[in-house]
Amino acid sequence: MSGGKYSSYMTEQALRRSQAQIPNALTVFRILLIPVFVALVLRSDQGWTVAGAVIFAIAGATDQVDGWLARRWHVESRFGQLADPLADRLMIDSAVILLWHAGRLPLVALVIILGRDLLLLGGYRFVMERGYDFKVNQIGKAGTWLLYAGIAFVLVTKQGTDWPLYVFWSGLVLALSAGLLYVGRALKVVLAR
């Protein structure tokens, strides 16, 4: 390999390594936003906070961007596969707990969200050891996006406004549907071994 080609190759490899870090950095950034979000909601007027909604929306946007970049650049990593959904669960679960505490979301929403996430996290290691690969499906992506949107809308509307809850419940239905698909596929893999 000539000096010019080698230099070009090394530059390309360095660029690829730095590109590989961007999706993971966005995931870490989203995790770091969680305490900021929690502090803003705790200081809010019964769950009404524009600043908290902005932070939550930024977290939702980074969720969309980090996965898209990782797939587009073909730099999906084991860290990203684990940390990205965990960051979503922690952010959404924090929001649901805080909004339930503020009287903005019903107890059933809290129970369903936390129950689903505990089931997914608890079952994750069990099925991963048996060869199941959690690939995000379009229903799950749409559900997560609607949950982010619904929660952000709840944060910027006054108590008693119903339409943000319709967005939230739509996201929850899609998220539960995606969870059932994951469980069904995981059971097939586990039972086949």
WONORDA-V599756 format. One line per field, one symbol per residue. psi: psi as a letter, one per 40 degrees, with the letter a starting at -180 (. if undefined). burial: 1 if it has 16 or more other C-alpha atoms within 10 Angstrom, else 0. A space follows every 50 residues. Layout:
psi = ???
burial = ???
//
This chain:
psi = hiddddddddddddddddddddddddddddddedddddddddeigfehhd ddddddddddddddddddddddeffhiddddddddddddddddddddddd deediiddddddddddddddddedddddeeehhghhiddddddddddddd dddddeiihehdddddddddddddddddddddddddddddde.
burial = 00000000000000000011111101110110110011011101011111 11101111110110011011000011000110111111101111111111 11011000110011011000000100100001000000111111111111 1111111000000110111111111101100110010010000
//
